[in-house]
Amino acid sequence: MSTTAAPTLEPHYSVTRIDDSGEIHFSMSGFWSMETMTEFQRELLAAGKPFFENGIKMRSLADLRGFVAQNKDVSNAIRTVVVEAIKLGTIRSAVVYDSMLVKMQYARLNEGLDLETFESKDEAIKWLRRPA
């Protein structure tokens, strides 16, 4: 008998800038408060700042494995992040997911961005880096 660990609701995120490829990789998991969302927004903006200040078009990789459907306030804040990211030069976004509900929620929030969803991080990166 095999057991699978249940996803935790503890909020977690990470943000990494990859200068060579003009990418921001971030992960989000758990159930978020607006406080966590605000901290994440601050870190995401700081990571992208060297790109948008220099007119570099960005790509993003969102690893949402372990992220759960969020409340309306957090969902609206995510939509605001997407709108601002497009204004600041994000041209493509790949999303890695493990929940169909999160996939649908995030895809709906990301209307207007060249976005694809993947179950594999390797496939997401391959798509993200394909020529325009």
Z-matrix of the N, CA and C atoms (Angstrom, degrees):
N
C 1 1.445
C 2 1.520 1 108.74
N 3 1.333 2 116.14 1 127.48
C 4 1.456 3 118.80 2 177.99
C 5 1.515 4 108.98 3 -105.63
N 6 1.306 5 114.89 4 148.46
C 7 1.453 6 119.65 5 177.93
C 8 1.518 7 108.59 6 -122.85
N 9 1.294 8 115.33 7 146.06
C 10 1.449 9 122.01 8 177.51
C 11 1.513 10 107.75 9 -113.74
N 12 1.320 11 115.46 10 133.28
C 13 1.456 12 119.25 11 179.32
C 14 1.522 13 109.86 12 -65.49
N 15 1.303 14 116.01 13 135.23
C 16 1.459 15 120.50 14 177.44
C 17 1.524 16 108.85 15 -71.83
N 18 1.332 17 116.73 16 143.73
C 19 1.468 18 118.73 17 178.34
C 20 1.523 19 109.76 18 -62.74
N 21 1.308 20 115.05 19 144.71
C 22 1.458 21 119.92 20 178.65
C 23 1.518 22 109.59 21 -88.65
N 24 1.295 23 117.03 22 149.03
C 25 1.454 24 120.98 23 176.26
C 26 1.528 25 111.65 24 -91.76
N 27 1.333 26 116.08 25 -2.94
C 28 1.466 27 120.68 26 177.91
C 29 1.523 28 109.16 27 -61.30
N 30 1.341 29 118.60 28 125.47
C 31 1.464 30 120.00 29 -178.46
C 32 1.526 31 112.01 30 -70.57
N 33 1.327 32 115.82 31 138.40
C 34 1.456 33 121.63 32 178.05
C 35 1.527 34 108.47 33 -150.93
N 36 1.334 35 115.15 34 147.13
C 37 1.460 36 120.13 35 172.62
C 38 1.522 37 109.64 36 -152.93
N 39 1.324 38 115.22 37 161.21
C 40 1.459 39 122.27 38 170.80
C 41 1.519 40 107.20 39 -145.24
N 42 1.328 41 116.21 40 151.39
C 43 1.457 42 122.45 41 -179.95
C 44 1.522 43 107.88 42 -136.52
N 45 1.341 44 116.38 43 128.29
C 46 1.460 45 121.62 44 -179.96
C 47 1.524 46 109.71 45 -133.75
N 48 1.326 47 117.05 46 132.05
C 49 1.460 48 122.25 47 175.10
C 50 1.531 49 107.99 48 -97.10
N 51 1.328 50 116.05 49 134.53
C 52 1.468 51 121.32 50 176.39
C 53 1.519 52 106.28 51 -116.04
N 54 1.321 53 115.57 52 98.92
C 55 1.461 54 121.46 53 -172.59
C 56 1.523 55 113.29 54 -62.08
N 57 1.341 56 117.52 55 -42.74
C 58 1.468 57 121.06 56 -174.76
C 59 1.518 58 113.44 57 -59.91
N 60 1.316 59 117.28 58 -32.80
C 61 1.464 60 120.25 59 -176.04
C 62 1.532 61 113.06 60 -110.39
N 63 1.328 62 117.59 61 2.54
C 64 1.463 63 120.31 62 179.59
C 65 1.515 64 112.54 63 65.02
N 66 1.326 65 116.27 64 40.42
C 67 1.468 66 120.70 65 -175.25
C 68 1.519 67 112.08 66 -120.10
N 69 1.312 68 113.54 67 149.09
C 70 1.460 69 122.27 68 168.42
C 71 1.524 70 105.79 69 -117.01
N 72 1.328 71 116.39 70 122.70
C 73 1.462 72 121.50 71 175.68
C 74 1.521 73 106.69 72 -108.60
N 75 1.319 74 115.39 73 130.91
C 76 1.457 75 117.78 74 176.13
C 77 1.514 76 109.96 75 -140.45
N 78 1.325 77 113.86 76 153.31
C 79 1.463 78 120.26 77 175.64
C 80 1.514 79 107.68 78 -123.81
N 81 1.327 80 114.40 79 148.54
C 82 1.459 81 122.23 80 179.19
C 83 1.524 82 106.86 81 -140.14
N 84 1.321 83 116.56 82 131.79
C 85 1.461 84 118.96 83 176.67
C 86 1.520 85 109.78 84 -146.80
N 87 1.319 86 114.50 85 161.03
C 88 1.456 87 120.72 86 178.59
C 89 1.522 88 112.91 87 84.36
N 90 1.317 89 114.75 88 -168.18
C 91 1.460 90 122.77 89 178.71
C 92 1.514 91 107.43 90 -108.31
N 93 1.330 92 117.47 91 126.13
C 94 1.455 93 122.23 92 -169.79
C 95 1.516 94 113.73 93 -101.63
N 96 1.324 95 114.12 94 147.45
C 97 1.462 96 122.16 95 168.00
C 98 1.536 97 106.81 96 -94.32
N 99 1.309 98 116.90 97 168.99
C 100 1.461 99 119.71 98 175.76
C 101 1.529 100 110.57 99 -66.46
N 102 1.313 101 117.33 100 -28.74
C 103 1.470 102 120.48 101 177.22
C 104 1.532 103 110.03 102 -63.37
N 105 1.333 104 116.88 103 -45.63
C 106 1.457 105 120.67 104 177.45
C 107 1.519 106 110.03 105 -62.75
N 108 1.327 107 117.19 106 -41.60
C 109 1.462 108 121.38 107 179.42
C 110 1.517 109 111.24 108 -60.78
N 111 1.314 110 117.61 109 -42.85
C 112 1.462 111 122.20 110 179.51
C 113 1.521 112 111.27 111 -63.33
N 114 1.333 113 117.34 112 -42.99
C 115 1.467 114 121.16 113 177.25
C 116 1.523 115 110.78 114 -62.05
N 117 1.328 116 116.31 115 -43.40
C 118 1.459 117 121.67 116 178.93
C 119 1.532 118 110.60 117 -61.97
N 120 1.329 119 116.98 118 -46.44
C 121 1.466 120 120.89 119 179.60
C 122 1.521 121 110.98 120 -57.66
N 123 1.314 122 116.52 121 -42.73
C 124 1.466 123 121.83 122 -179.93
C 125 1.535 124 110.41 123 -61.27
N 126 1.329 125 117.18 124 -46.49
C 127 1.468 126 120.82 125 -179.84
C 128 1.524 127 112.25 126 -67.93
N 129 1.329 128 116.59 127 -38.81
C 130 1.454 129 120.99 128 178.97
C 131 1.528 130 110.77 129 -64.05
N 132 1.318 131 117.22 130 -44.09
C 133 1.459 132 121.98 131 178.24
C 134 1.532 133 110.70 132 -62.56
N 135 1.314 134 117.26 133 -43.45
C 136 1.472 135 120.56 134 179.08
C 137 1.530 136 111.33 135 -63.05
N 138 1.327 137 116.92 136 -39.01
C 139 1.467 138 120.21 137 179.78
C 140 1.522 139 111.55 138 -67.11
N 141 1.316 140 117.81 139 -37.99
C 142 1.459 141 121.41 140 -177.72
C 143 1.518 142 114.62 141 -83.13
N 144 1.312 143 117.11 142 -15.40
C 145 1.468 144 121.63 143 -173.94
C 146 1.527 145 113.86 144 -53.43
N 147 1.335 146 120.55 145 -46.81
C 148 1.475 147 118.99 146 179.06
C 149 1.529 148 112.99 147 -60.16
N 150 1.316 149 117.54 148 -30.19
C 151 1.466 150 120.22 149 178.61
C 152 1.526 151 110.80 150 -72.20
N 153 1.340 152 116.93 151 -55.32
C 154 1.458 153 117.50 152 -173.95
C 155 1.519 154 112.46 153 -71.81
N 156 1.327 155 118.65 154 -27.40
C 157 1.467 156 119.87 155 176.43
C 158 1.525 157 111.71 156 -68.10
N 159 1.335 158 117.15 157 -24.53
C 160 1.454 159 121.99 158 -179.13
C 161 1.525 160 112.62 159 -106.45
N 162 1.324 161 117.30 160 12.49
C 163 1.461 162 121.70 161 176.81
C 164 1.519 163 114.47 162 68.71
N 165 1.329 164 117.41 163 23.37
C 166 1.463 165 122.03 164 -179.76
C 167 1.522 166 109.10 165 -87.46
N 168 1.324 167 116.36 166 123.56
C 169 1.461 168 121.01 167 176.79
C 170 1.525 169 108.55 168 -69.54
N 171 1.330 170 116.42 169 135.36
C 172 1.467 171 121.64 170 -174.32
C 173 1.516 172 111.49 171 -108.08
N 174 1.316 173 113.29 172 157.85
C 175 1.462 174 122.68 173 169.40
C 176 1.523 175 106.38 174 -125.37
N 177 1.334 176 115.45 175 150.45
C 178 1.463 177 117.84 176 179.64
C 179 1.520 178 111.10 177 -129.72
N 180 1.319 179 113.97 178 146.55
C 181 1.459 180 122.39 179 173.88
C 182 1.519 181 106.76 180 -118.85
N 183 1.333 182 116.13 181 116.03
C 184 1.461 183 121.77 182 179.24
C 185 1.518 184 108.79 183 -106.13
N 186 1.328 185 116.42 184 112.66
C 187 1.463 186 121.50 185 176.74
C 188 1.528 187 107.15 186 -95.06
N 189 1.326 188 115.27 187 103.75
C 190 1.462 189 120.68 188 -175.82
C 191 1.517 190 112.52 189 -105.42
N 192 1.322 191 116.77 190 19.09
C 193 1.461 192 118.62 191 176.85
C 194 1.524 193 108.01 192 -66.18
N 195 1.302 194 115.93 193 124.52
C 196 1.465 195 121.02 194 -177.57
C 197 1.518 196 113.21 195 93.41
N 198 1.340 197 117.36 196 -5.92
C 199 1.461 198 121.03 197 175.94
C 200 1.524 199 106.80 198 -79.91
N 201 1.305 200 116.97 199 142.01
C 202 1.466 201 120.68 200 -179.97
C 203 1.526 202 108.53 201 -113.87
N 204 1.322 203 116.67 202 164.35
C 205 1.460 204 120.36 203 176.69
C 206 1.530 205 108.15 204 -56.45
N 207 1.326 206 115.87 205 136.88
C 208 1.460 207 121.79 206 -173.49
C 209 1.526 208 111.31 207 -105.08
N 210 1.327 209 115.22 208 164.76
C 211 1.462 210 119.03 209 176.70
C 212 1.527 211 109.95 210 -72.15
N 213 1.316 212 116.14 211 171.53
C 214 1.459 213 121.56 212 -173.82
C 215 1.529 214 112.68 213 -61.37
N 216 1.327 215 117.76 214 -41.09
C 217 1.468 216 120.38 215 -178.88
C 218 1.528 217 111.13 216 -62.83
N 219 1.312 218 117.16 217 -46.06
C 220 1.462 219 120.70 218 179.85
C 221 1.529 220 109.81 219 -67.60
N 222 1.322 221 117.49 220 -40.93
C 223 1.470 222 120.40 221 177.22
C 224 1.525 223 111.13 222 -60.05
N 225 1.310 224 117.27 223 -42.12
C 226 1.462 225 120.65 224 177.72
C 227 1.525 226 111.35 225 -65.40
N 228 1.318 227 117.10 226 -37.30
C 229 1.464 228 120.89 227 177.83
C 230 1.529 229 110.44 228 -66.34
N 231 1.325 230 117.38 229 -37.15
C 232 1.463 231 120.61 230 176.50
C 233 1.523 232 109.40 231 -63.05
N 234 1.310 233 116.78 232 -43.29
C 235 1.472 234 120.42 233 178.09
C 236 1.524 235 110.46 234 -60.10
N 237 1.325 236 118.27 235 -40.74
C 238 1.465 237 122.13 236 177.62
C 239 1.527 238 110.32 237 -61.56
N 240 1.326 239 116.96 238 -41.73
C 241 1.468 240 120.72 239 177.59
C 242 1.520 241 110.12 240 -59.84
N 243 1.327 242 117.17 241 -43.68
C 244 1.469 243 121.19 242 -179.56
C 245 1.530 244 110.73 243 -62.83
N 246 1.319 245 117.35 244 -46.96
C 247 1.469 246 121.44 245 -179.86
C 248 1.527 247 110.02 246 -59.42
N 249 1.324 248 116.71 247 -45.69
C 250 1.466 249 120.60 248 179.76
C 251 1.530 250 111.32 249 -66.70
N 252 1.330 251 117.12 250 -37.74
C 253 1.471 252 120.54 251 179.05
C 254 1.525 253 110.74 252 -62.10
N 255 1.314 254 117.03 253 -40.38
C 256 1.466 255 120.71 254 177.69
C 257 1.528 256 109.48 255 -63.95
N 258 1.326 257 117.55 256 -45.05
C 259 1.469 258 121.34 257 178.71
C 260 1.525 259 111.66 258 -60.59
N 261 1.338 260 116.77 259 -33.42
C 262 1.459 261 121.44 260 -176.78
C 263 1.529 262 113.37 261 -87.69
N 264 1.337 263 117.68 262 -1.96
C 265 1.452 264 119.32 263 172.62
C 266 1.514 265 117.08 264 115.07
N 267 1.326 266 118.82 265 13.41
C 268 1.463 267 119.51 266 175.75
C 269 1.523 268 108.19 267 -76.16
N 270 1.330 269 115.99 268 125.59
C 271 1.466 270 119.93 269 -175.48
C 272 1.522 271 113.40 270 -110.06
N 273 1.339 272 117.10 271 -19.00
C 274 1.466 273 119.48 272 -177.47
C 275 1.525 274 108.65 273 -152.79
N 276 1.335 275 115.52 274 142.72
C 277 1.465 276 120.13 275 179.46
C 278 1.520 277 110.17 276 -139.83
N 279 1.319 278 115.83 277 130.85
C 280 1.460 279 122.56 278 175.32
C 281 1.523 280 107.93 279 -110.83
N 282 1.324 281 115.39 280 135.87
C 283 1.462 282 121.02 281 -177.93
C 284 1.526 283 109.08 282 -120.15
N 285 1.328 284 115.99 283 126.98
C 286 1.458 285 122.25 284 174.97
C 287 1.526 286 106.40 285 -102.24
N 288 1.324 287 116.27 286 129.83
C 289 1.464 288 120.03 287 -173.83
C 290 1.528 289 110.50 288 -137.15
N 291 1.325 290 115.12 289 161.47
C 292 1.465 291 120.83 290 172.71
C 293 1.532 292 111.24 291 -133.74
N 294 1.329 293 116.00 292 9.97
C 295 1.465 294 121.61 293 178.96
C 296 1.527 295 108.61 294 -134.89
N 297 1.318 296 116.47 295 124.76
C 298 1.460 297 120.38 296 179.94
C 299 1.525 298 111.17 297 -61.74
N 300 1.325 299 117.95 298 -36.26
C 301 1.454 300 121.52 299 179.40
C 302 1.528 301 111.16 300 -63.66
N 303 1.322 302 116.72 301 -44.53
C 304 1.466 303 120.91 302 178.33
C 305 1.527 304 109.76 303 -65.83
N 306 1.328 305 117.57 304 -40.59
C 307 1.461 306 120.92 305 177.24
C 308 1.529 307 110.35 306 -56.46
N 309 1.313 308 117.12 307 -48.31
C 310 1.468 309 120.64 308 -178.21
C 311 1.529 310 111.41 309 -66.90
N 312 1.348 311 116.65 310 -42.35
C 313 1.462 312 120.20 311 -179.49
C 314 1.520 313 110.32 312 -63.70
N 315 1.320 314 117.64 313 -45.86
C 316 1.459 315 120.90 314 -176.92
C 317 1.523 316 111.04 315 -68.96
N 318 1.329 317 118.24 316 -40.58
C 319 1.464 318 121.39 317 178.89
C 320 1.530 319 110.32 318 -62.01
N 321 1.327 320 117.04 319 -39.69
C 322 1.466 321 120.76 320 178.63
C 323 1.525 322 110.74 321 -65.06
N 324 1.321 323 116.93 322 -39.38
C 325 1.462 324 121.37 323 -179.66
C 326 1.519 325 112.30 324 -71.21
N 327 1.324 326 117.63 325 -19.54
C 328 1.455 327 121.71 326 -174.62
C 329 1.517 328 113.51 327 -102.90
N 330 1.311 329 118.05 328 21.91
C 331 1.456 330 119.89 329 177.70
C 332 1.524 331 109.22 330 -59.12
N 333 1.334 332 116.29 331 137.30
C 334 1.455 333 121.09 332 179.62
C 335 1.516 334 113.55 333 99.13
N 336 1.318 335 118.31 334 1.41
C 337 1.456 336 123.05 335 -180.00
C 338 1.516 337 108.34 336 -124.27
N 339 1.337 338 116.63 337 142.74
C 340 1.466 339 121.11 338 175.07
C 341 1.520 340 106.81 339 -67.61
N 342 1.316 341 116.44 340 98.58
C 343 1.459 342 121.90 341 -171.70
C 344 1.518 343 110.47 342 -131.41
N 345 1.326 344 114.98 343 137.26
C 346 1.462 345 121.70 344 173.55
C 347 1.521 346 107.68 345 -132.01
N 348 1.326 347 116.15 346 151.77
C 349 1.459 348 121.64 347 178.68
C 350 1.522 349 109.89 348 -112.58
N 351 1.331 350 115.48 349 147.87
C 352 1.457 351 122.12 350 -174.82
C 353 1.527 352 110.39 351 -143.14
N 354 1.311 353 115.14 352 151.45
C 355 1.459 354 120.65 353 171.74
C 356 1.522 355 110.54 354 -92.78
N 357 1.329 356 117.58 355 -14.54
C 358 1.462 357 123.42 356 -177.70
C 359 1.526 358 110.36 357 -116.12
N 360 1.322 359 117.07 358 128.73
C 361 1.460 360 121.27 359 178.03
C 362 1.527 361 110.71 360 -65.52
N 363 1.326 362 117.98 361 -38.98
C 364 1.466 363 121.02 362 178.81
C 365 1.525 364 110.94 363 -60.81
N 366 1.327 365 117.29 364 -44.36
C 367 1.471 366 121.03 365 178.51
C 368 1.533 367 110.70 366 -64.99
N 369 1.321 368 116.92 367 -38.00
C 370 1.468 369 120.94 368 178.98
C 371 1.525 370 110.82 369 -62.59
N 372 1.322 371 116.68 370 -45.04
C 373 1.471 372 120.38 371 -179.93
C 374 1.526 373 110.41 372 -65.86
N 375 1.307 374 116.84 373 -41.03
C 376 1.472 375 120.91 374 178.04
C 377 1.535 376 110.21 375 -58.26
N 378 1.322 377 117.42 376 -46.91
C 379 1.462 378 121.41 377 178.91
C 380 1.529 379 110.71 378 -65.30
N 381 1.316 380 116.66 379 -43.14
C 382 1.464 381 121.82 380 -177.05
C 383 1.531 382 110.94 381 -58.58
N 384 1.304 383 116.40 382 -38.06
C 385 1.468 384 121.90 383 -174.91
C 386 1.524 385 114.31 384 -92.80
N 387 1.332 386 117.69 385 3.09
C 388 1.461 387 119.21 386 179.30
C 389 1.528 388 109.07 387 -65.86
N 390 1.315 389 117.08 388 152.63
C 391 1.465 390 119.28 389 178.49
C 392 1.533 391 110.82 390 -62.69
N 393 1.303 392 114.69 391 149.35
C 394 1.480 393 120.34 392 -179.08
C 395 1.514 394 111.23 393 -70.28
